[in-house]
């Protein structure tokens, strides 16, 4: 599965998913580009987009060719992601085009 990790998510998260083809927005040089341009770049190239924003409220999800996973962590540090790795792994396996899965506590 091809996964893109947004620049707002800790890029070291990619190391937890060696069985997948995972890249980050930083390594693709897609840092700080507007979401609508990022969507165009992701379409047809990735299966899953991992981010931490309210992406589902800003875009027409019906037209997306990739699933979205929204991470909810208190801080962008690996110690906050580690407890969520099993939930994130399950979300990656369940991801479907145009669908959003939230991982972690939204509170």
N, C-alpha and C positions, 0 to 999 in steps of 0.2 A: 504494500500500500504506500502511496506517495503522500507525505504529510509536510505541510508548511507551517512553521511556527512563526507567529507574528513577532515583530520587534518588541512588543510590550510584554512578552512572555520570556522568562529566563531561558536563554539559548542552550544552557546546559541540560535542559529537559530532553533534548534530542538523544542524549546518551542512554536514556532509559529504554529506548525503542530501537535497538540494533537490528531487530528482525524486519524493520520497515525502512523505507527510503525516506529519511527525514532531513529536511533542510530548514534553514532559518531565513527570515527576511533580511537579516544582516548579511549572510553569506551569498544571497542572491542579489545583493545591492538594491533591494527594494525598500530600503529604509526611508521613512518620511514621505512616501508617495501617498497620495490621496486614495482612500478606499476604493473609489470607483475604478481607478487605474489598476489597483491591486487585484480587484475582482477580475478584470480583463486578463491580467497576467496569470491568475490561478486557473481560470476556466480551461478545462480539458487537460491540464498539466498536473493537477493534484487531486487527491481523493478527499483529503481532510485539511481544514484550516483551523489551527488552534490559536485562539486570541483571548483577550480578557475584557473586551468591551461589549456594549449593547448592540452588537453587530446586527442582530435580528430585527431591530427596530429601525434601522437606517437603510435597509436594502430590500429589494424584491427577491425573496428567497426562492420563489417558484422557478426562477430562471437560472439558478446556480447548478453547476455540474459537480459540486463538491459539498461535503457535509461540514458543519461548523461546530467546533467544541469551544465553549466559553469557560475559561478557568476562573474560579473564584478563590483567590488566596489573599490573605491579609497583607503579605509582603512578597515582593518578587525575588524571593530567595529560595534556594533549593530545599531548605529544611521545611518550608511551607508546602512545597509540591510533593515531597516524598510520601507523606501519608495518603496522598490522593492518587498515587501511581496505579494501584489496582483499578480504581474507578475510572481513571483516564484510559487505561488499557481497554477496559470493557467498552467505553464510549467510542474509542477508535474502531473497535470491531463492529460496533452497532451503527456507525455513521452512515448516513444516506444523503444523496444529493438534495440540497435545499432544506435540510432538517438541522435543527439546533439541539445540541445536548449540553446541559450545564453540568460542570464537575466542581464539587466543593460547595461549601456553604455560602449562600447569597446574603447572609446576614451580617 
